[in-house]
């Protein structure tokens, strides 16, 4: 019995300006600036390749994480404002 291998990798990074990731936790809405967009590639031995885009944001410190994996993620929103 073969075990299916799967992996996800970043194919390309694209700068983001004016976008935030919106979170709703306990009826409280907050936003984190999206630093860049990542074109991701998901590969597995059974279904092949799938590509998708996610925003990367900094929650605490210099490390960027996938914004959609943080608790309470609701959506991406364009504000048109440059965030520092």
N, C-alpha and C positions, 0 to 999 in steps of 0.2 A: 504494500500500500504506500503510494507516494504522498508525501506531505507537500501541499501547495506553498510555494514561497511568495511572499508579497513584500513590497517595499515602496516607499514614497521618497521622492527627491525633488529638490528645487531645480527647475530647468532655467528660469530666467527671473531676475529681479527688475522691477520698474519703479522709479520714484513715484511717490504719491504726494499730492498737494491738495489740501482742502477737504480731505476725507477723514471721517471718524468712524470708529466702531462703537455702537451704542449698546449699553448693557442695562438690563432691568433686574434689580435684586430687591426683594421685599418692597415692591412698588416704588422704588427709588431709581431714577434714571441717571446714568453717568455716561461719559464718553471718553475714549482714548483716541488720540491722534494716530492715524495709520501712517507709518513711516514709509512703507513701500508695499507694492503688490508683488506677490510671488506666483509665478506660473508653476504649478506643481504637476508632477507626473506620478501616477499610481500604477504600479506594475504588479501583476500576479500571474502565476503560471496557468491559471484556469481561464480567466476572462481577458487577459491581455493588458492593454494600456488604456488609461483614462487620464485626461488632463483637465485641470480646474484651477481657478484663481482664488487666492485668499489674501487678506490683508495681514501684514505683520505690524505689531505694535509693541511698545515697551511698557510693561506694567510697573516694574520696579527696577531701576538701574539700566545699564546699557544693553542687556540681553533682549533680543527681539523674539517674540513668540507669535504663533498663529492666533490672531485675534478671535477667531471663531471657536477656539478651544477653551477660552476663559469662561468662568461661571457667569451666567446671566446674559450671554451674547444674544442680541435680538436682531441686529441688522447693521449694514454699512449705510452711512448717510453722507451726502455731499453738502458741505457747508460753504464752500467757496473761500474760506479763510485759511491763510497759511498759519499753521501751528508751530510754535517753537519747540 
